Amino acid sequence: MPSSVIKRYLYDATRQELVIELVSGKSYVYEDVPREAYDAFLAAPSKGAHYNAEIRDVFYFRPLNT
């Protein structure tokens, strides 16, 4: 997954949580992310652009202490 914004990601389908780690080192947990939203993220040609447009300001999030 080459991305200039996202270093790695992990989806927990049971909890509907999407963890995004940015290249800056910051990590966030996005809550109540339906499987369809995660599938769209996976299919996006640009993970960073999709994250910025469809996830970042759409779903409630909390910082993840790493």
PDBQT receptor file of N, H, CA, C and O in Angstrom, charges set to zero:
ATOM      1  N   MET A   1       0.832  -1.182   0.000  1.00  0.00    +0.000 N 
ATOM      2  CA  MET A   1       0.000   0.000   0.000  1.00  0.00    +0.000 C 
ATOM      3  C   MET A   1       0.868   1.233   0.000  1.00  0.00    +0.000 C 
ATOM      4  O   MET A   1       1.116   1.781   1.074  1.00  0.00    +0.000 OA
ATOM      5  N   PRO A   2       1.335   1.694  -1.109  1.00  0.00    +0.000 N 
ATOM      6  CA  PRO A   2       2.093   2.935  -1.128  1.00  0.00    +0.000 C 
ATOM      7  C   PRO A   2       1.162   4.128  -0.931  1.00  0.00    +0.000 C 
ATOM      8  O   PRO A   2       0.192   4.302  -1.669  1.00  0.00    +0.000 OA
ATOM      9  N   SER A   3       1.466   4.932   0.057  1.00  0.00    +0.000 N 
ATOM     10  H   SER A   3       2.253   4.791   0.656  1.00  0.00    +0.000 HD
ATOM     11  CA  SER A   3       0.684   6.140   0.319  1.00  0.00    +0.000 C 
ATOM     12  C   SER A   3       1.609   7.169   0.938  1.00  0.00    +0.000 C 
ATOM     13  O   SER A   3       2.468   6.832   1.752  1.00  0.00    +0.000 OA
ATOM     14  N   SER A   4       1.435   8.402   0.560  1.00  0.00    +0.000 N 
ATOM     15  H   SER A   4       0.736   8.676  -0.101  1.00  0.00    +0.000 HD
ATOM     16  CA  SER A   4       2.256   9.464   1.149  1.00  0.00    +0.000 C 
ATOM     17  C   SER A   4       1.649   9.974   2.450  1.00  0.00    +0.000 C 
ATOM     18  O   SER A   4       2.261  10.796   3.132  1.00  0.00    +0.000 OA
ATOM     19  N   VAL A   5       0.462   9.503   2.803  1.00  0.00    +0.000 N 
ATOM     20  H   VAL A   5      -0.035   8.836   2.249  1.00  0.00    +0.000 HD
ATOM     21  CA  VAL A   5      -0.235   9.964   4.010  1.00  0.00    +0.000 C 
ATOM     22  C   VAL A   5      -0.373   8.842   5.042  1.00  0.00    +0.000 C 
ATOM     23  O   VAL A   5      -0.154   9.068   6.232  1.00  0.00    +0.000 OA
ATOM     24  N   ILE A   6      -0.730   7.651   4.600  1.00  0.00    +0.000 N 
ATOM     25  H   ILE A   6      -0.908   7.468   3.633  1.00  0.00    +0.000 HD
ATOM     26  CA  ILE A   6      -1.070   6.557   5.502  1.00  0.00    +0.000 C 
ATOM     27  C   ILE A   6       0.062   5.533   5.549  1.00  0.00    +0.000 C 
ATOM     28  O   ILE A   6       0.494   5.011   4.521  1.00  0.00    +0.000 OA
ATOM     29  N   LYS A   7       0.527   5.264   6.760  1.00  0.00    +0.000 N 
ATOM     30  H   LYS A   7       0.177   5.689   7.594  1.00  0.00    +0.000 HD
ATOM     31  CA  LYS A   7       1.593   4.279   6.934  1.00  0.00    +0.000 C 
ATOM     32  C   LYS A   7       1.024   2.867   6.999  1.00  0.00    +0.000 C 
ATOM     33  O   LYS A   7       1.531   1.954   6.348  1.00  0.00    +0.000 OA
ATOM     34  N   ARG A   8      -0.052   2.692   7.804  1.00  0.00    +0.000 N 
ATOM     35  H   ARG A   8      -0.464   3.433   8.333  1.00  0.00    +0.000 HD
ATOM     36  CA  ARG A   8      -0.714   1.387   7.876  1.00  0.00    +0.000 C 
ATOM     37  C   ARG A   8      -2.119   1.564   8.420  1.00  0.00    +0.000 C 
ATOM     38  O   ARG A   8      -2.477   2.615   8.952  1.00  0.00    +0.000 OA
ATOM     39  N   TYR A   9      -2.907   0.502   8.271  1.00  0.00    +0.000 N 
ATOM     40  H   TYR A   9      -2.617  -0.351   7.839  1.00  0.00    +0.000 HD
ATOM     41  CA  TYR A   9      -4.293   0.540   8.729  1.00  0.00    +0.000 C 
ATOM     42  C   TYR A   9      -4.715  -0.851   9.160  1.00  0.00    +0.000 C 
ATOM     43  O   TYR A   9      -4.136  -1.854   8.742  1.00  0.00    +0.000 OA
ATOM     44  N   LEU A  10      -5.729  -0.891  10.000  1.00  0.00    +0.000 N 
ATOM     45  H   LEU A  10      -6.200  -0.076  10.339  1.00  0.00    +0.000 HD
ATOM     46  CA  LEU A  10      -6.249  -2.158  10.510  1.00  0.00    +0.000 C 
ATOM     47  C   LEU A  10      -7.737  -1.979  10.765  1.00  0.00    +0.000 C 
ATOM     48  O   LEU A  10      -8.159  -0.979  11.346  1.00  0.00    +0.000 OA
ATOM     49  N   TYR A  11      -8.526  -2.948  10.331  1.00  0.00    +0.000 N 
ATOM     50  H   TYR A  11      -8.183  -3.761   9.860  1.00  0.00    +0.000 HD
ATOM     51  CA  TYR A  11      -9.979  -2.881  10.527  1.00  0.00    +0.000 C 
ATOM     52  C   TYR A  11     -10.426  -4.028  11.411  1.00  0.00    +0.000 C 
ATOM     53  O   TYR A  11     -10.066  -5.181  11.172  1.00  0.00    +0.000 OA
ATOM     54  N   ASP A  12     -11.208  -3.717  12.430  1.00  0.00    +0.000 N 
ATOM     55  H   ASP A  12     -11.500  -2.781  12.624  1.00  0.00    +0.000 HD
ATOM     56  CA  ASP A  12     -11.818  -4.722  13.303  1.00  0.00    +0.000 C 
ATOM     57  C   ASP A  12     -13.302  -4.766  12.959  1.00  0.00    +0.000 C 
ATOM     58  O   ASP A  12     -14.065  -3.887  13.363  1.00  0.00    +0.000 OA
ATOM     59  N   ALA A  13     -13.709  -5.787  12.214  1.00  0.00    +0.000 N 
ATOM     60  H   ALA A  13     -13.090  -6.500  11.886  1.00  0.00    +0.000 HD
ATOM     61  CA  ALA A  13     -15.096  -5.878  11.745  1.00  0.00    +0.000 C 
ATOM     62  C   ALA A  13     -16.078  -6.075  12.895  1.00  0.00    +0.000 C 
ATOM     63  O   ALA A  13     -17.201  -5.574  12.843  1.00  0.00    +0.000 OA
ATOM     64  N   THR A  14     -15.669  -6.792  13.919  1.00  0.00    +0.000 N 
ATOM     65  H   THR A  14     -14.757  -7.200  13.961  1.00  0.00    +0.000 HD
ATOM     66  CA  THR A  14     -16.553  -7.038  15.057  1.00  0.00    +0.000 C 
ATOM     67  C   THR A  14     -16.892  -5.739  15.776  1.00  0.00    +0.000 C 
ATOM     68  O   THR A  14     -18.039  -5.509  16.160  1.00  0.00    +0.000 OA
ATOM     69  N   ARG A  15     -15.900  -4.910  15.949  1.00  0.00    +0.000 N 
ATOM     70  H   ARG A  15     -14.969  -5.097  15.637  1.00  0.00    +0.000 HD
ATOM     71  CA  ARG A  15     -16.102  -3.628  16.661  1.00  0.00    +0.000 C 
ATOM     72  C   ARG A  15     -16.406  -2.471  15.706  1.00  0.00    +0.000 C 
ATOM     73  O   ARG A  15     -16.764  -1.377  16.144  1.00  0.00    +0.000 OA
ATOM     74  N   GLN A  16     -16.263  -2.711  14.423  1.00  0.00    +0.000 N 
ATOM     75  H   GLN A  16     -15.972  -3.599  14.067  1.00  0.00    +0.000 HD
ATOM     76  CA  GLN A  16     -16.418  -1.681  13.394  1.00  0.00    +0.000 C 
ATOM     77  C   GLN A  16     -15.495  -0.497  13.675  1.00  0.00    +0.000 C 
ATOM     78  O   GLN A  16     -15.912   0.660  13.638  1.00  0.00    +0.000 OA
ATOM     79  N   GLU A  17     -14.244  -0.811  13.952  1.00  0.00    +0.000 N 
ATOM     80  H   GLU A  17     -13.904  -1.751  13.981  1.00  0.00    +0.000 HD
ATOM     81  CA  GLU A  17     -13.236   0.211  14.213  1.00  0.00    +0.000 C 
ATOM     82  C   GLU A  17     -12.143   0.133  13.149  1.00  0.00    +0.000 C 
ATOM     83  O   GLU A  17     -11.672  -0.944  12.783  1.00  0.00    +0.000 OA
ATOM     84  N   LEU A  18     -11.766   1.296  12.677  1.00  0.00    +0.000 N 
ATOM     85  H   LEU A  18     -12.148   2.171  12.975  1.00  0.00    +0.000 HD
ATOM     86  CA  LEU A  18     -10.689   1.410  11.699  1.00  0.00    +0.000 C 
ATOM     87  C   LEU A  18      -9.557   2.199  12.339  1.00  0.00    +0.000 C 
ATOM     88  O   LEU A  18      -9.733   3.353  12.730  1.00  0.00    +0.000 OA
ATOM     89  N   VAL A  19      -8.400   1.569  12.443  1.00  0.00    +0.000 N 
ATOM     90  H   VAL A  19      -8.257   0.632  12.126  1.00  0.00    +0.000 HD
ATOM     91  CA  VAL A  19      -7.219   2.235  12.978  1.00  0.00    +0.000 C 
ATOM     92  C   VAL A  19      -6.378   2.700  11.795  1.00  0.00    +0.000 C 
ATOM     93  O   VAL A  19      -6.046   1.923  10.900  1.00  0.00    +0.000 OA
ATOM     94  N   ILE A  20      -6.050   3.970  11.814  1.00  0.00    +0.000 N 
ATOM     95  H   ILE A  20      -6.321   4.601  12.541  1.00  0.00    +0.000 HD
ATOM     96  CA  ILE A  20      -5.215   4.560  10.769  1.00  0.00    +0.000 C 
ATOM     97  C   ILE A  20      -3.958   5.113  11.420  1.00  0.00    +0.000 C 
ATOM     98  O   ILE A  20      -4.035   5.923  12.343  1.00  0.00    +0.000 OA
ATOM     99  N   GLU A  21      -2.803   4.677  10.939  1.00  0.00    +0.000 N 
ATOM    100  H   GLU A  21      -2.740   4.019  10.189  1.00  0.00    +0.000 HD
ATOM    101  CA  GLU A  21      -1.535   5.257  11.376  1.00  0.00    +0.000 C 
ATOM    102  C   GLU A  21      -0.997   6.091  10.223  1.00  0.00    +0.000 C 
ATOM    103  O   GLU A  21      -0.808   5.590   9.114  1.00  0.00    +0.000 OA
ATOM    104  N   LEU A  22      -0.758   7.347  10.492  1.00  0.00    +0.000 N 
ATOM    105  H   LEU A  22      -0.912   7.754  11.392  1.00  0.00    +0.000 HD
ATOM    106  CA  LEU A  22      -0.260   8.265   9.475  1.00  0.00    +0.000 C 
ATOM    107  C   LEU A  22       1.260   8.237   9.431  1.00  0.00    +0.000 C 
ATOM    108  O   LEU A  22       1.909   7.816  10.388  1.00  0.00    +0.000 OA
ATOM    109  N   VAL A  23       1.820   8.682   8.326  1.00  0.00    +0.000 N 
ATOM    110  H   VAL A  23       1.293   9.024   7.548  1.00  0.00    +0.000 HD
ATOM    111  CA  VAL A  23       3.275   8.720   8.212  1.00  0.00    +0.000 C 
ATOM    112  C   VAL A  23       3.877   9.698   9.215  1.00  0.00    +0.000 C 
ATOM    113  O   VAL A  23       5.062   9.604   9.534  1.00  0.00    +0.000 OA
ATOM    114  N   SER A  24       3.084  10.622   9.709  1.00  0.00    +0.000 N 
ATOM    115  H   SER A  24       2.121  10.699   9.450  1.00  0.00    +0.000 HD
ATOM    116  CA  SER A  24       3.549  11.583  10.718  1.00  0.00    +0.000 C 
ATOM    117  C   SER A  24       3.792  10.918  12.066  1.00  0.00    +0.000 C 
ATOM    118  O   SER A  24       4.423  11.499  12.949  1.00  0.00    +0.000 OA
ATOM    119  N   GLY A  25       3.277   9.675  12.221  1.00  0.00    +0.000 N 
ATOM    120  H   GLY A  25       2.764   9.203  11.503  1.00  0.00    +0.000 HD
ATOM    121  CA  GLY A  25       3.417   8.972  13.481  1.00  0.00    +0.000 C 
ATOM    122  C   GLY A  25       2.162   9.004  14.331  1.00  0.00    +0.000 C 
ATOM    123  O   GLY A  25       2.059   8.259  15.306  1.00  0.00    +0.000 OA
ATOM    124  N   LYS A  26       1.207   9.852  13.982  1.00  0.00    +0.000 N 
ATOM    125  H   LYS A  26       1.291  10.457  13.191  1.00  0.00    +0.000 HD
ATOM    126  CA  LYS A  26      -0.049   9.911  14.718  1.00  0.00    +0.000 C 
ATOM    127  C   LYS A  26      -0.955   8.769  14.286  1.00  0.00    +0.000 C 
ATOM    128  O   LYS A  26      -0.974   8.377  13.119  1.00  0.00    +0.000 OA
ATOM    129  N   SER A  27      -1.716   8.235  15.260  1.00  0.00    +0.000 N 
ATOM    130  H   SER A  27      -1.701   8.554  16.208  1.00  0.00    +0.000 HD
ATOM    131  CA  SER A  27      -2.651   7.156  14.977  1.00  0.00    +0.000 C 
ATOM    132  C   SER A  27      -4.015   7.501  15.543  1.00  0.00    +0.000 C 
ATOM    133  O   SER A  27      -4.127   8.137  16.591  1.00  0.00    +0.000 OA
ATOM    134  N   TYR A  28      -5.049   7.074  14.835  1.00  0.00    +0.000 N 
ATOM    135  H   TYR A  28      -4.958   6.557  13.984  1.00  0.00    +0.000 HD
ATOM    136  CA  TYR A  28      -6.418   7.354  15.241  1.00  0.00    +0.000 C 
ATOM    137  C   TYR A  28      -7.268   6.109  15.084  1.00  0.00    +0.000 C 
ATOM    138  O   TYR A  28      -7.048   5.290  14.191  1.00  0.00    +0.000 OA
ATOM    139  N   VAL A  29      -8.250   5.983  15.976  1.00  0.00    +0.000 N 
ATOM    140  H   VAL A  29      -8.428   6.648  16.701  1.00  0.00    +0.000 HD
ATOM    141  CA  VAL A  29      -9.244   4.924  15.881  1.00  0.00    +0.000 C 
ATOM    142  C   VAL A  29     -10.550   5.574  15.465  1.00  0.00    +0.000 C 
ATOM    143  O   VAL A  29     -11.058   6.455  16.159  1.00  0.00    +0.000 OA
ATOM    144  N   TYR A  30     -11.097   5.145  14.335  1.00  0.00    +0.000 N 
ATOM    145  H   TYR A  30     -10.684   4.429  13.772  1.00  0.00    +0.000 HD
ATOM    146  CA  TYR A  30     -12.384   5.641  13.842  1.00  0.00    +0.000 C 
ATOM    147  C   TYR A  30     -13.448   4.623  14.213  1.00  0.00    +0.000 C 
ATOM    148  O   TYR A  30     -13.307   3.431  13.942  1.00  0.00    +0.000 OA
ATOM    149  N   GLU A  31     -14.516   5.110  14.838  1.00  0.00    +0.000 N 
ATOM    150  H   GLU A  31     -14.630   6.078  15.058  1.00  0.00    +0.000 HD
ATOM    151  CA  GLU A  31     -15.554   4.231  15.380  1.00  0.00    +0.000 C 
ATOM    152  C   GLU A  31     -16.769   4.151  14.470  1.00  0.00    +0.000 C 
ATOM    153  O   GLU A  31     -17.037   5.062  13.687  1.00  0.00    +0.000 OA
ATOM    154  N   ASP A  32     -17.501   3.048  14.583  1.00  0.00    +0.000 N 
ATOM    155  H   ASP A  32     -17.284   2.307  15.218  1.00  0.00    +0.000 HD
ATOM    156  CA  ASP A  32     -18.735   2.817  13.839  1.00  0.00    +0.000 C 
ATOM    157  C   ASP A  32     -18.538   2.932  12.339  1.00  0.00    +0.000 C 
ATOM    158  O   ASP A  32     -19.366   3.510  11.634  1.00  0.00    +0.000 OA
ATOM    159  N   VAL A  33     -17.441   2.382  11.860  1.00  0.00    +0.000 N 
ATOM    160  H   VAL A  33     -16.769   1.913  12.433  1.00  0.00    +0.000 HD
ATOM    161  CA  VAL A  33     -17.135   2.373  10.428  1.00  0.00    +0.000 C 
ATOM    162  C   VAL A  33     -17.710   1.083   9.846  1.00  0.00    +0.000 C 
ATOM    163  O   VAL A  33     -17.219  -0.003  10.154  1.00  0.00    +0.000 OA
ATOM    164  N   PRO A  34     -18.743   1.188   9.011  1.00  0.00    +0.000 N 
ATOM    165  CA  PRO A  34     -19.329  -0.035   8.445  1.00  0.00    +0.000 C 
ATOM    166  C   PRO A  34     -18.372  -0.723   7.474  1.00  0.00    +0.000 C 
ATOM    167  O   PRO A  34     -17.476  -0.093   6.911  1.00  0.00    +0.000 OA
ATOM    168  N   ARG A  35     -18.576  -2.000   7.293  1.00  0.00    +0.000 N 
ATOM    169  H   ARG A  35     -19.303  -2.511   7.750  1.00  0.00    +0.000 HD
ATOM    170  CA  ARG A  35     -17.722  -2.788   6.397  1.00  0.00    +0.000 C 
ATOM    171  C   ARG A  35     -17.690  -2.183   4.993  1.00  0.00    +0.000 C 
ATOM    172  O   ARG A  35     -16.652  -2.195   4.332  1.00  0.00    +0.000 OA
ATOM    173  N   GLU A  36     -18.819  -1.658   4.544  1.00  0.00    +0.000 N 
ATOM    174  H   GLU A  36     -19.663  -1.648   5.080  1.00  0.00    +0.000 HD
ATOM    175  CA  GLU A  36     -18.881  -1.066   3.198  1.00  0.00    +0.000 C 
ATOM    176  C   GLU A  36     -17.923   0.117   3.070  1.00  0.00    +0.000 C 
ATOM    177  O   GLU A  36     -17.298   0.301   2.025  1.00  0.00    +0.000 OA
ATOM    178  N   ALA A  37     -17.807   0.919   4.130  1.00  0.00    +0.000 N 
ATOM    179  H   ALA A  37     -18.314   0.770   4.979  1.00  0.00    +0.000 HD
ATOM    180  CA  ALA A  37     -16.897   2.071   4.104  1.00  0.00    +0.000 C 
ATOM    181  C   ALA A  37     -15.446   1.595   4.061  1.00  0.00    +0.000 C 
ATOM    182  O   ALA A  37     -14.613   2.178   3.367  1.00  0.00    +0.000 OA
ATOM    183  N   TYR A  38     -15.156   0.535   4.805  1.00  0.00    +0.000 N 
ATOM    184  H   TYR A  38     -15.833   0.061   5.368  1.00  0.00    +0.000 HD
ATOM    185  CA  TYR A  38     -13.806  -0.020   4.780  1.00  0.00    +0.000 C 
ATOM    186  C   TYR A  38     -13.500  -0.628   3.406  1.00  0.00    +0.000 C 
ATOM    187  O   TYR A  38     -12.405  -0.440   2.876  1.00  0.00    +0.000 OA
ATOM    188  N   ASP A  39     -14.447  -1.342   2.842  1.00  0.00    +0.000 N 
ATOM    189  H   ASP A  39     -15.336  -1.494   3.273  1.00  0.00    +0.000 HD
ATOM    190  CA  ASP A  39     -14.249  -1.922   1.510  1.00  0.00    +0.000 C 
ATOM    191  C   ASP A  39     -13.995  -0.834   0.468  1.00  0.00    +0.000 C 
ATOM    192  O   ASP A  39     -13.154  -1.007  -0.414  1.00  0.00    +0.000 OA
ATOM    193  N   ALA A  40     -14.712   0.278   0.563  1.00  0.00    +0.000 N 
ATOM    194  H   ALA A  40     -15.395   0.418   1.280  1.00  0.00    +0.000 HD
ATOM    195  CA  ALA A  40     -14.494   1.392  -0.361  1.00  0.00    +0.000 C 
ATOM    196  C   ALA A  40     -13.095   1.974  -0.182  1.00  0.00    +0.000 C 
ATOM    197  O   ALA A  40     -12.440   2.338  -1.158  1.00  0.00    +0.000 OA
ATOM    198  N   PHE A  41     -12.643   2.060   1.058  1.00  0.00    +0.000 N 
ATOM    199  H   PHE A  41     -13.175   1.764   1.852  1.00  0.00    +0.000 HD
ATOM    200  CA  PHE A  41     -11.283   2.525   1.348  1.00  0.00    +0.000 C 
ATOM    201  C   PHE A  41     -10.261   1.595   0.700  1.00  0.00    +0.000 C 
ATOM    202  O   PHE A  41      -9.307   2.054   0.071  1.00  0.00    +0.000 OA
ATOM    203  N   LEU A  42     -10.464   0.283   0.856  1.00  0.00    +0.000 N 
ATOM    204  H   LEU A  42     -11.239  -0.090   1.367  1.00  0.00    +0.000 HD
ATOM    205  CA  LEU A  42      -9.539  -0.685   0.255  1.00  0.00    +0.000 C 
ATOM    206  C   LEU A  42      -9.498  -0.572  -1.266  1.00  0.00    +0.000 C 
ATOM    207  O   LEU A  42      -8.439  -0.731  -1.873  1.00  0.00    +0.000 OA
ATOM    208  N   ALA A  43     -10.634  -0.301  -1.875  1.00  0.00    +0.000 N 
ATOM    209  H   ALA A  43     -11.494  -0.172  -1.382  1.00  0.00    +0.000 HD
ATOM    210  CA  ALA A  43     -10.725  -0.239  -3.333  1.00  0.00    +0.000 C 
ATOM    211  C   ALA A  43     -10.254   1.090  -3.918  1.00  0.00    +0.000 C 
ATOM    212  O   ALA A  43     -10.053   1.202  -5.127  1.00  0.00    +0.000 OA
ATOM    213  N   ALA A  44     -10.080   2.082  -3.072  1.00  0.00    +0.000 N 
ATOM    214  H   ALA A  44     -10.243   1.991  -2.089  1.00  0.00    +0.000 HD
ATOM    215  CA  ALA A  44      -9.723   3.421  -3.563  1.00  0.00    +0.000 C 
ATOM    216  C   ALA A  44      -8.336   3.419  -4.194  1.00  0.00    +0.000 C 
ATOM    217  O   ALA A  44      -7.405   2.838  -3.636  1.00  0.00    +0.000 OA
ATOM    218  N   PRO A  45      -8.188   4.062  -5.349  1.00  0.00    +0.000 N 
ATOM    219  CA  PRO A  45      -6.875   4.133  -5.988  1.00  0.00    +0.000 C 
ATOM    220  C   PRO A  45      -5.874   4.958  -5.173  1.00  0.00    +0.000 C 
ATOM    221  O   PRO A  45      -4.666   4.737  -5.258  1.00  0.00    +0.000 OA
ATOM    222  N   SER A  46      -6.384   5.905  -4.387  1.00  0.00    +0.000 N 
ATOM    223  H   SER A  46      -7.365   6.085  -4.318  1.00  0.00    +0.000 HD
ATOM    224  CA  SER A  46      -5.534   6.702  -3.498  1.00  0.00    +0.000 C 
ATOM    225  C   SER A  46      -6.100   6.592  -2.087  1.00  0.00    +0.000 C 
ATOM    226  O   SER A  46      -7.133   7.183  -1.774  1.00  0.00    +0.000 OA
ATOM    227  N   LYS A  47      -5.412   5.829  -1.241  1.00  0.00    +0.000 N 
ATOM    228  H   LYS A  47      -4.573   5.349  -1.496  1.00  0.00    +0.000 HD
ATOM    229  CA  LYS A  47      -5.868   5.659   0.140  1.00  0.00    +0.000 C 
ATOM    230  C   LYS A  47      -5.888   6.994   0.883  1.00  0.00    +0.000 C 
ATOM    231  O   LYS A  47      -6.820   7.261   1.642  1.00  0.00    +0.000 OA
ATOM    232  N   GLY A  48      -4.881   7.828   0.677  1.00  0.00    +0.000 N 
ATOM    233  H   GLY A  48      -4.124   7.611   0.060  1.00  0.00    +0.000 HD
ATOM    234  CA  GLY A  48      -4.810   9.118   1.355  1.00  0.00    +0.000 C 
ATOM    235  C   GLY A  48      -5.946  10.039   0.957  1.00  0.00    +0.000 C 
ATOM    236  O   GLY A  48      -6.563  10.668   1.817  1.00  0.00    +0.000 OA
ATOM    237  N   ALA A  49      -6.231  10.128  -0.332  1.00  0.00    +0.000 N 
ATOM    238  H   ALA A  49      -5.729   9.617  -1.031  1.00  0.00    +0.000 HD
ATOM    239  CA  ALA A  49      -7.321  10.994  -0.802  1.00  0.00    +0.000 C 
ATOM    240  C   ALA A  49      -8.663  10.479  -0.293  1.00  0.00    +0.000 C 
ATOM    241  O   ALA A  49      -9.516  11.265   0.121  1.00  0.00    +0.000 OA
ATOM    242  N   HIS A  50      -8.851   9.175  -0.323  1.00  0.00    +0.000 N 
ATOM    243  H   HIS A  50      -8.159   8.536  -0.660  1.00  0.00    +0.000 HD
ATOM    244  CA  HIS A  50     -10.104   8.597   0.165  1.00  0.00    +0.000 C 
ATOM    245  C   HIS A  50     -10.250   8.831   1.663  1.00  0.00    +0.000 C 
ATOM    246  O   HIS A  50     -11.331   9.187   2.133  1.00  0.00    +0.000 OA
ATOM    247  N   TYR A  51      -9.182   8.635   2.407  1.00  0.00    +0.000 N 
ATOM    248  H   TYR A  51      -8.304   8.346   2.025  1.00  0.00    +0.000 HD
ATOM    249  CA  TYR A  51      -9.192   8.891   3.851  1.00  0.00    +0.000 C 
ATOM    250  C   TYR A  51      -9.597  10.340   4.128  1.00  0.00    +0.000 C 
ATOM    251  O   TYR A  51     -10.467  10.597   4.960  1.00  0.00    +0.000 OA
ATOM    252  N   ASN A  52      -8.972  11.269   3.437  1.00  0.00    +0.000 N 
ATOM    253  H   ASN A  52      -8.265  11.059   2.761  1.00  0.00    +0.000 HD
ATOM    254  CA  ASN A  52      -9.269  12.687   3.665  1.00  0.00    +0.000 C 
ATOM    255  C   ASN A  52     -10.705  13.055   3.314  1.00  0.00    +0.000 C 
ATOM    256  O   ASN A  52     -11.317  13.874   4.000  1.00  0.00    +0.000 OA
ATOM    257  N   ALA A  53     -11.241  12.470   2.271  1.00  0.00    +0.000 N 
ATOM    258  H   ALA A  53     -10.743  11.805   1.714  1.00  0.00    +0.000 HD
ATOM    259  CA  ALA A  53     -12.580  12.841   1.805  1.00  0.00    +0.000 C 
ATOM    260  C   ALA A  53     -13.704  12.045   2.461  1.00  0.00    +0.000 C 
ATOM    261  O   ALA A  53     -14.796  12.574   2.668  1.00  0.00    +0.000 OA
ATOM    262  N   GLU A  54     -13.449  10.782   2.791  1.00  0.00    +0.000 N 
ATOM    263  H   GLU A  54     -12.562  10.352   2.623  1.00  0.00    +0.000 HD
ATOM    264  CA  GLU A  54     -14.551   9.895   3.187  1.00  0.00    +0.000 C 
ATOM    265  C   GLU A  54     -14.478   9.346   4.612  1.00  0.00    +0.000 C 
ATOM    266  O   GLU A  54     -15.439   8.745   5.092  1.00  0.00    +0.000 OA
ATOM    267  N   ILE A  55     -13.353   9.544   5.287  1.00  0.00    +0.000 N 
ATOM    268  H   ILE A  55     -12.572  10.032   4.897  1.00  0.00    +0.000 HD
ATOM    269  CA  ILE A  55     -13.215   8.969   6.627  1.00  0.00    +0.000 C 
ATOM    270  C   ILE A  55     -12.879  10.026   7.672  1.00  0.00    +0.000 C 
ATOM    271  O   ILE A  55     -13.550  10.129   8.699  1.00  0.00    +0.000 OA
ATOM    272  N   ARG A  56     -11.857  10.795   7.411  1.00  0.00    +0.000 N 
ATOM    273  H   ARG A  56     -11.312  10.711   6.576  1.00  0.00    +0.000 HD
ATOM    274  CA  ARG A  56     -11.296  11.710   8.414  1.00  0.00    +0.000 C 
ATOM    275  C   ARG A  56     -12.334  12.588   9.092  1.00  0.00    +0.000 C 
ATOM    276  O   ARG A  56     -12.375  12.629  10.322  1.00  0.00    +0.000 OA
ATOM    277  N   ASP A  57     -13.152  13.274   8.361  1.00  0.00    +0.000 N 
ATOM    278  H   ASP A  57     -13.118  13.241   7.362  1.00  0.00    +0.000 HD
ATOM    279  CA  ASP A  57     -14.132  14.190   8.947  1.00  0.00    +0.000 C 
ATOM    280  C   ASP A  57     -15.547  13.631   8.937  1.00  0.00    +0.000 C 
ATOM    281  O   ASP A  57     -16.511  14.367   9.147  1.00  0.00    +0.000 OA
ATOM    282  N   VAL A  58     -15.674  12.337   8.696  1.00  0.00    +0.000 N 
ATOM    283  H   VAL A  58     -14.891  11.739   8.525  1.00  0.00    +0.000 HD
ATOM    284  CA  VAL A  58     -16.990  11.711   8.609  1.00  0.00    +0.000 C 
ATOM    285  C   VAL A  58     -17.298  10.892   9.863  1.00  0.00    +0.000 C 
ATOM    286  O   VAL A  58     -18.406  10.957  10.396  1.00  0.00    +0.000 OA
ATOM    287  N   PHE A  59     -16.323  10.128  10.325  1.00  0.00    +0.000 N 
ATOM    288  H   PHE A  59     -15.424  10.075   9.891  1.00  0.00    +0.000 HD
ATOM    289  CA  PHE A  59     -16.537   9.230  11.455  1.00  0.00    +0.000 C 
ATOM    290  C   PHE A  59     -15.914   9.793  12.723  1.00  0.00    +0.000 C 
ATOM    291  O   PHE A  59     -14.879  10.458  12.687  1.00  0.00    +0.000 OA
ATOM    292  N   TYR A  60     -16.573   9.511  13.847  1.00  0.00    +0.000 N 
ATOM    293  H   TYR A  60     -17.414   8.972  13.876  1.00  0.00    +0.000 HD
ATOM    294  CA  TYR A  60     -16.030   9.910  15.145  1.00  0.00    +0.000 C 
ATOM    295  C   TYR A  60     -14.705   9.180  15.346  1.00  0.00    +0.000 C 
ATOM    296  O   TYR A  60     -14.583   8.003  15.008  1.00  0.00    +0.000 OA
ATOM    297  N   PHE A  61     -13.715   9.878  15.895  1.00  0.00    +0.000 N 
ATOM    298  H   PHE A  61     -13.814  10.834  16.170  1.00  0.00    +0.000 HD
ATOM    299  CA  PHE A  61     -12.415   9.266  16.110  1.00  0.00    +0.000 C 
ATOM    300  C   PHE A  61     -11.832   9.680  17.457  1.00  0.00    +0.000 C 
ATOM    301  O   PHE A  61     -12.257  10.654  18.077  1.00  0.00    +0.000 OA
ATOM    302  N   ARG A  62     -10.854   8.910  17.875  1.00  0.00    +0.000 N 
ATOM    303  H   ARG A  62     -10.508   8.118  17.370  1.00  0.00    +0.000 HD
ATOM    304  CA  ARG A  62     -10.086   9.251  19.059  1.00  0.00    +0.000 C 
ATOM    305  C   ARG A  62      -8.627   8.961  18.751  1.00  0.00    +0.000 C 
ATOM    306  O   ARG A  62      -8.319   8.049  17.984  1.00  0.00    +0.000 OA
ATOM    307  N   PRO A  63      -7.736   9.731  19.343  1.00  0.00    +0.000 N 
ATOM    308  CA  PRO A  63      -6.297   9.442  19.146  1.00  0.00    +0.000 C 
ATOM    309  C   PRO A  63      -5.960   8.107  19.801  1.00  0.00    +0.000 C 
ATOM    310  O   PRO A  63      -6.538   7.730  20.820  1.00  0.00    +0.000 OA
ATOM    311  N   LEU A  64      -5.030   7.418  19.202  1.00  0.00    +0.000 N 
ATOM    312  H   LEU A  64      -4.560   7.724  18.374  1.00  0.00    +0.000 HD
ATOM    313  CA  LEU A  64      -4.561   6.141  19.734  1.00  0.00    +0.000 C 
ATOM    314  C   LEU A  64      -3.178   6.368  20.327  1.00  0.00    +0.000 C 
ATOM    315  O   LEU A  64      -2.267   6.829  19.639  1.00  0.00    +0.000 OA
ATOM    316  N   ASN A  65      -3.028   6.049  21.580  1.00  0.00    +0.000 N 
ATOM    317  H   ASN A  65      -3.768   5.674  22.139  1.00  0.00    +0.000 HD
ATOM    318  CA  ASN A  65      -1.719   6.191  22.219  1.00  0.00    +0.000 C 
ATOM    319  C   ASN A  65      -0.817   5.063  21.754  1.00  0.00    +0.000 C 
ATOM    320  O   ASN A  65      -1.122   3.888  21.961  1.00  0.00    +0.000 OA
ATOM    321  N   THR A  66       0.282   5.418  21.132  1.00  0.00    +0.000 N 
ATOM    322  H   THR A  66       0.530   6.372  20.964  1.00  0.00    +0.000 HD
ATOM    323  CA  THR A  66       1.214   4.408  20.654  1.00  0.00    +0.000 C 
ATOM    324  C   THR A  66       2.515   4.493  21.400  1.00  0.00    +0.000 C 
ATOM    325  O   THR A  66       3.431   3.715  21.133  1.00  0.00    +0.000 OA
TER     326      THR A  66
